[in-house]
Each structure stands twice: as C-alpha cells, then as structure tokens.
Amino acid sequence: MAQSSETEKGFKTPWWRVPWGYACWIFFMLYFGLGGVLTTLVSGLLYLILPRDVGRRAGRIMLKRLFSDFVRLMKATGEFRCDLSVLDSLKDEQGPLIIAPSHPSLLDAVLVISRLPDVACIMKAKIWDNPMMGGAARLAGFIRNDSPKNMVRLAAQELVDGHQLLIFPEGTRTVNPPVNPFKGGFALIAAKAQAPVQTILLESDSPFLSKGWPLFKKPRLPVSYRIRIGERFTLLPGEDPKEFMNRIETYFREQLGPSVNQESEPTPRPENSKSGSVLPPQSNLRVPAGGVEANSN
C-alpha cells in the first residue's frame, strides 16, 4: 500500500504530493524569476530604440505573454486553481476604463494583466526599480505612484487616449479583511478623465503572497483563486471623488464580507456581475491578511 501523509486540512494525500509540490514550487519561482530578468533585459534594449507608442504596445504584449504563460504553467501542474476567462469580456472593450480589483495577494496584478493586452498599471516605485520587472514596466508605460499629482495626470491621460488602467483602490495588499480603507487616487483619476470604474472581486483560500508573506516561502498547495466581475460605477451628477470612493468601498465590503465558508450563505451578486474560478466547496474562502511589510504593493 502506498504511503500517505496528513495535510493541514485533516485528510490523507498520496506520499508523492509533498515532493511534487516542492518541485512545482521551485519551478514556479525559477520560471518567473528568470523570465522576468530576460524580459527586463530585452525591454531595456527596446526602450532605447523603439518609438514610445510602439514600445508601449510591445511592452504590454511581452508582460501579458510572460504572465499568461506563468499562469498556464501553474494551472497545468494542478497546484494552482483559477479560471480567469471571466476577464476576457473586458479585453475588447472600447474607450477608457479603470479596472479596480481587490488586492489579497501579490499575484493579483499578474492574474489580471495575463488576460488584458492593453492595460496600463499604476505601481509602486519599488517595483518600477526592481531588476526583474522594472525594464518591462518602463517599456509598457506603467505609471509610478511616488508623485501623486504626476500619477493622476499620467493616468488620466492614459484613459483619455482610450486605454484601460489597472489600479488597486486599497493602494496595497489587504491587511484588514475584507478590504483596507480605500485611497482616493483612483476616484480622482476617474473624475479627471470621466472614466467608469469596473470592480473586480479577487478572493483566495490561501494567505500566499499576502501582506507580510515571505517571497520565497512555499504555501500549502494547491492554491485556489476566485475571480468575479463586479459592478461598474460611474460618477453621479454632483458626486465628488470622496463620495465616489466611499460608495465603491462600501460595495467591496458588502460583496467580500469578513469571511465566507461552506456553512455560510453565499454572498449575493448584483445582476450585472459575472463569476468564474469557483473555489472547491471545502475551501475557506477569505481575503487573507498577513503581517506588515513596508513599502510593498
């Protein structure tokens, strides 16, 4: 009889799942690290020789390809479970659109960008300067957030030019579920560009890469994500950016709640929301919280 081991969930799994999980984890880290470095090196060269508009398009295609291949490989191992197809309804949208997801994990931007071919992203200067991702971010025309006035101006211009913009309203990964208090930058950008805000509800059954999670710490596998297309918001007549921000934050809190598990009633969804990536019914569905990690997205 094959040996088995106890998991944290209390049921037995085949003995080979443990070494398989570690092998997959090492492969994930090597692929993403080496792929990121190679993409940055190529992007740095293209940044010097390509016109800005052409380079921006090339950079976004390269990042989408890197991220989509990474997600595809993770899913192929069976140790990462998610269905991102609900995001495909956004990729052919015409006109400006702010994409505003919840932010439980460092993987959130990877998941969203892996499905959207022409999205700008607001990111922390720390990631912009990162040797693995900085070159590609500069080529793709991603926007640093270290100068608020300049950030709002550049982000609004992206929208006016007809592009999509990815911004996390919390400003950092969730520490106090269901969401942190929202930052007002996304609402200011929406008001300046007169752009709608499309909410995305991201949830995970794992604290993997949540705030404070060490980058090279292996999580308990498999990791599952659920992605839902939420309600789309536009500024109401006479509504100021702070009121707009509060209205969207209230919506996120209502939809995500403090915790959802198999014994609780499912969170009701508005008629115009779409759902994908349903987590296994035995999973505890929650927005994970971690410790404090300074200046991390």
Backbone torsions as a table, in degrees:
resi	resn	phi	psi	omega
1	MET	NA	137.2	-179.3
2	ALA	-67.6	142.8	176.0
3	GLN	-69.0	157.7	177.8
4	SER	-141.2	164.6	179.6
5	SER	-131.5	153.7	179.6
6	GLU	-83.3	134.7	173.1
7	THR	-96.7	170.6	-179.9
8	GLU	-66.8	-19.5	-179.2
9	LYS	-83.5	-6.2	172.4
10	GLY	95.8	5.3	177.0
11	PHE	-121.2	160.3	-174.0
12	LYS	-84.8	143.7	176.7
13	THR	-127.7	156.4	179.0
14	PRO	-58.1	149.0	-175.9
15	TRP	-59.0	-31.1	-174.0
16	TRP	-74.8	-11.8	-178.6
17	ARG	-65.4	-31.1	-178.8
18	VAL	-67.9	-55.5	177.5
19	PRO	-63.4	-33.7	176.9
20	TRP	-62.5	-42.2	178.9
21	GLY	-61.7	-42.3	179.1
22	TYR	-66.9	-39.7	178.5
23	ALA	-62.4	-42.9	178.5
24	CYS	-63.3	-42.6	-178.4
25	TRP	-61.8	-45.8	179.0
26	ILE	-62.8	-41.0	179.3
27	PHE	-62.9	-44.1	178.6
28	PHE	-55.9	-48.5	-175.8
29	MET	-65.8	-42.6	179.4
30	LEU	-65.7	-43.8	-178.7
31	TYR	-62.3	-48.0	-176.7
32	PHE	-68.2	-40.8	-179.4
33	GLY	-65.7	-51.5	-178.7
34	LEU	-68.2	-39.0	177.2
35	GLY	-63.3	-39.4	178.3
36	GLY	-65.2	-42.2	179.4
37	VAL	-64.9	-45.2	179.8
38	LEU	-62.6	-43.8	179.1
39	THR	-61.9	-39.7	179.7
40	THR	-66.3	-41.0	179.4
41	LEU	-63.1	-46.3	178.8
42	VAL	-64.6	-41.2	-178.9
43	SER	-64.0	-38.9	178.9
44	GLY	-60.5	-39.6	178.0
45	LEU	-68.8	-45.4	-179.2
46	LEU	-64.9	-31.6	179.2
47	TYR	-61.6	-32.0	-177.9
48	LEU	-80.9	-25.2	-171.0
49	ILE	-113.1	-19.5	-176.2
50	LEU	-94.0	146.2	169.0
51	PRO	-58.3	150.4	-172.4
52	ARG	-57.7	-43.6	-178.6
53	ASP	-64.5	-42.4	178.9
54	VAL	-67.3	-42.8	179.5
55	GLY	-63.4	-39.7	179.0
56	ARG	-60.8	-45.3	179.2
57	ARG	-64.2	-43.6	179.9
58	ALA	-63.4	-41.6	179.9
59	GLY	-62.8	-40.2	-179.7
60	ARG	-70.2	-36.1	176.5
61	ILE	-65.8	-42.0	-179.9
62	MET	-63.3	-44.2	180.0
63	LEU	-66.5	-41.1	177.5
64	LYS	-60.4	-42.7	-179.2
65	ARG	-65.9	-45.3	178.3
66	LEU	-58.1	-47.2	-176.7
67	PHE	-70.9	-41.1	-178.1
68	SER	-67.8	-38.3	176.4
69	ASP	-65.6	-38.9	178.9
70	PHE	-62.1	-46.9	179.5
71	VAL	-65.0	-41.7	-179.8
72	ARG	-61.0	-42.5	179.7
73	LEU	-67.5	-41.0	178.4
74	MET	-61.4	-43.0	-179.7
75	LYS	-67.5	-34.6	-178.0
76	ALA	-64.0	-27.4	179.1
77	THR	-75.0	-18.0	-175.7
78	GLY	83.4	0.3	-177.6
79	GLU	-97.8	0.2	177.8
80	PHE	-138.0	121.3	-172.9
81	ARG	-121.0	120.0	174.8
82	CYS	-166.4	158.8	175.4
83	ASP	-128.8	108.5	-175.7
84	LEU	-95.3	5.7	-173.4
85	SER	-63.1	-23.1	179.1
86	VAL	-63.9	-21.9	179.7
87	LEU	-76.1	-16.2	-176.7
88	ASP	-64.5	-22.8	179.1
89	SER	-66.8	-15.0	-177.8
90	LEU	-94.8	-18.6	-168.4
91	LYS	-71.7	-23.8	-179.1
92	ASP	-103.8	10.5	179.9
93	GLU	-65.6	137.0	177.6
94	GLN	-95.8	147.0	176.9
95	GLY	89.6	172.2	-176.4
96	PRO	-70.3	146.1	178.8
97	LEU	-156.7	127.0	173.0
98	ILE	-91.9	124.7	177.9
99	ILE	-101.8	117.8	-170.5
100	ALA	-123.7	94.1	179.5
101	PRO	-91.4	161.4	162.6
102	SER	-69.2	168.7	-168.1
103	HIS	-139.4	66.3	-179.8
104	PRO	-74.5	-21.6	-167.4
105	SER	-146.3	157.6	175.4
106	LEU	-67.3	-15.3	179.3
107	LEU	-80.2	-9.7	-170.7
108	ASP	-58.5	-46.5	180.0
109	ALA	-64.1	-37.8	177.9
110	VAL	-59.9	-45.1	-178.2
111	LEU	-63.6	-45.0	-176.8
112	VAL	-70.0	-48.0	-177.0
113	ILE	-65.6	-26.7	-179.2
114	SER	-63.5	-16.8	-178.6
115	ARG	-112.3	-9.3	-174.2
116	LEU	-117.6	118.7	-172.1
117	PRO	-81.3	-16.1	-175.0
118	ASP	-139.3	65.5	-179.3
119	VAL	-124.3	130.2	171.6
120	ALA	-85.7	155.5	-177.1
121	CYS	-132.8	136.0	171.8
122	ILE	-90.5	125.4	-175.2
123	MET	-136.4	159.1	179.2
124	LYS	-70.0	148.1	-179.6
125	ALA	-58.4	-30.7	179.2
126	LYS	-60.4	-38.8	178.8
127	ILE	-77.6	-37.9	176.3
128	TRP	-55.3	-38.3	-178.4
129	ASP	-88.8	-0.9	-178.1
130	ASN	-69.0	131.9	-178.0
131	PRO	-64.5	-20.8	179.8
132	MET	-81.9	-32.6	-172.2
133	MET	-124.6	-13.7	-172.2
134	GLY	-61.2	-44.7	-177.9
135	GLY	-62.3	-43.8	179.1
136	ALA	-67.1	-36.4	179.1
137	ALA	-65.2	-40.8	178.7
138	ARG	-66.7	-44.1	179.4
139	LEU	-62.2	-39.3	-178.1
140	ALA	-75.0	-6.3	179.8
141	GLY	75.3	26.6	175.9
142	PHE	-68.5	158.5	-166.6
143	ILE	-113.0	127.7	175.6
144	ARG	-73.4	151.6	-179.0
145	ASN	-109.7	14.3	-175.3
146	ASP	-82.9	-8.9	175.4
147	SER	-126.6	96.7	-171.4
148	PRO	-54.3	-45.5	-177.9
149	LYS	-64.0	-44.1	179.2
150	ASN	-66.9	-37.6	178.4
151	MET	-60.4	-47.7	-179.5
152	VAL	-62.7	-42.1	-178.7
153	ARG	-63.5	-48.8	-178.0
154	LEU	-67.3	-39.6	-179.9
155	ALA	-65.8	-42.8	178.5
156	ALA	-63.0	-36.8	179.8
157	GLN	-66.9	-38.4	175.2
158	GLU	-56.1	-43.8	-178.5
159	LEU	-69.6	-43.2	178.4
160	VAL	-59.7	-33.6	179.0
161	ASP	-77.2	-1.0	174.3
162	GLY	94.7	12.3	-178.9
163	HIS	-94.4	167.7	172.8
164	GLN	-92.6	153.1	-178.1
165	LEU	-131.0	125.5	176.6
166	LEU	-98.1	122.1	177.8
167	ILE	-145.6	137.2	178.6
168	PHE	-93.2	112.9	-175.5
169	PRO	-57.9	-26.4	179.2
170	GLU	-73.4	-21.2	179.6
171	GLY	81.8	-16.0	178.9
172	THR	-160.7	172.7	-179.6
173	ARG	-66.4	151.3	-175.5
174	THR	-62.4	128.7	174.8
175	VAL	-109.6	-38.6	-178.8
176	ASN	-117.0	93.0	-177.6
177	PRO	-58.6	150.9	8.0
178	PRO	-80.1	-27.8	175.4
179	VAL	-146.5	155.1	171.1
180	ASN	-72.7	161.4	170.3
181	PRO	-55.3	135.4	-175.7
182	PHE	-73.3	149.3	169.9
183	LYS	-90.1	152.2	-172.6
184	GLY	-86.9	-2.4	-174.8
185	GLY	-58.9	-43.3	-177.1
186	PHE	-65.0	-34.1	179.9
187	ALA	-71.4	-38.3	176.2
188	LEU	-63.0	-42.3	178.9
189	ILE	-63.8	-43.7	179.1
190	ALA	-61.2	-40.9	180.0
191	ALA	-68.0	-41.5	-177.6
192	LYS	-67.3	-39.5	-176.9
193	ALA	-95.5	-5.1	-175.3
194	GLN	52.1	50.3	-176.9
195	ALA	-111.4	143.9	175.7
196	PRO	-74.1	159.2	178.9
197	VAL	-114.7	118.0	177.3
198	GLN	-97.0	116.3	179.8
199	THR	-82.7	144.2	176.1
200	ILE	-127.5	128.5	-177.7
201	LEU	-103.4	107.9	179.7
202	LEU	-105.6	131.7	178.9
203	GLU	-139.2	150.8	-179.2
204	SER	-139.2	154.2	175.7
205	ASP	-95.3	10.6	-174.9
206	SER	-135.8	147.5	173.9
207	PRO	-82.1	9.6	-177.2
208	PHE	-53.5	125.6	179.1
209	LEU	57.5	24.0	169.0
210	SER	-74.2	178.2	-177.4
211	LYS	-59.0	123.1	179.3
212	GLY	92.6	-8.1	-179.7
213	TRP	-74.1	124.6	179.0
214	PRO	-60.0	136.8	-173.4
215	LEU	-57.9	-37.4	-174.9
216	PHE	-101.5	16.6	177.7
217	LYS	-86.4	125.9	-179.7
218	LYS	-73.9	132.4	176.0
219	PRO	-85.2	168.8	170.0
220	ARG	-72.4	126.9	-175.9
221	LEU	-104.3	153.2	-0.6
222	PRO	-78.4	159.9	174.9
223	VAL	-105.6	133.1	-178.3
224	SER	-119.9	141.2	175.8
225	TYR	-122.5	149.5	169.7
226	ARG	-123.0	133.2	-179.3
227	ILE	-123.3	128.5	176.7
228	ARG	-127.5	139.1	171.0
229	ILE	-82.1	117.8	-177.4
230	GLY	-91.6	-162.0	-178.3
231	GLU	-74.2	151.0	175.7
232	ARG	-102.7	131.1	-174.8
233	PHE	-113.5	142.1	170.3
234	THR	-129.1	154.4	177.6
235	LEU	-62.7	132.4	175.9
236	LEU	-82.8	155.9	177.3
237	PRO	-55.7	127.1	178.3
238	GLY	80.4	-0.8	-178.9
239	GLU	-82.4	129.4	178.8
240	ASP	-89.4	165.3	-176.0
241	PRO	-57.2	-35.9	-179.7
242	LYS	-66.5	-41.9	177.2
243	GLU	-64.2	-39.5	178.3
244	PHE	-62.4	-45.6	178.1
245	MET	-59.6	-46.2	-178.5
246	ASN	-63.5	-36.6	179.9
247	ARG	-65.2	-41.1	-179.9
248	ILE	-72.8	-39.0	177.1
249	GLU	-61.1	-41.5	177.5
250	THR	-60.2	-40.7	178.5
251	TYR	-61.2	-46.0	178.9
252	PHE	-60.0	-43.3	-179.0
253	ARG	-64.0	-38.6	179.1
254	GLU	-68.3	-39.2	-175.6
255	GLN	-77.5	-38.4	-176.9
256	LEU	-88.5	-39.8	178.9
257	GLY	65.5	173.3	-180.0
258	PRO	-70.6	-32.9	-178.3
259	SER	-171.2	143.7	176.0
260	VAL	-132.3	129.5	175.8
261	ASN	-136.0	-175.4	-171.3
262	GLN	-67.0	-24.3	179.5
263	GLU	-84.0	-16.1	-175.0
264	SER	-89.7	162.4	176.4
265	GLU	-70.2	141.8	178.7
266	PRO	-65.4	147.0	178.6
267	THR	-68.7	125.2	179.9
268	PRO	-65.1	143.0	178.8
269	ARG	-111.6	144.3	175.3
270	PRO	-65.2	158.4	-174.3
271	GLU	-62.1	-29.0	-176.4
272	ASN	-94.9	16.0	176.4
273	SER	-100.9	153.3	-179.7
274	LYS	-124.5	148.9	-175.9
275	SER	-125.7	145.3	172.8
276	GLY	-146.0	176.4	172.5
277	SER	58.6	50.9	-179.9
278	VAL	-67.4	127.8	-179.6
279	LEU	-71.2	155.4	175.7
280	PRO	-55.9	140.9	-173.8
281	PRO	-60.8	-22.8	-179.7
282	GLN	-82.1	-5.7	-174.8
283	SER	-77.8	146.7	167.9
284	ASN	-84.1	114.6	-176.1
285	LEU	-92.1	117.0	-176.1
286	ARG	-155.8	160.9	170.4
287	VAL	-92.0	112.8	-172.0
288	PRO	-72.4	151.9	174.2
289	ALA	-119.6	149.7	177.9
290	GLY	-133.4	-164.6	177.7
291	GLY	-79.8	-167.9	-177.8
292	VAL	-97.0	130.6	177.3
293	GLU	-129.8	114.2	-171.5
294	ALA	-67.1	136.8	172.7
295	ASN	54.2	42.7	176.7
296	SER	-118.8	142.7	-178.1
297	ASN	-72.0	NA	NA
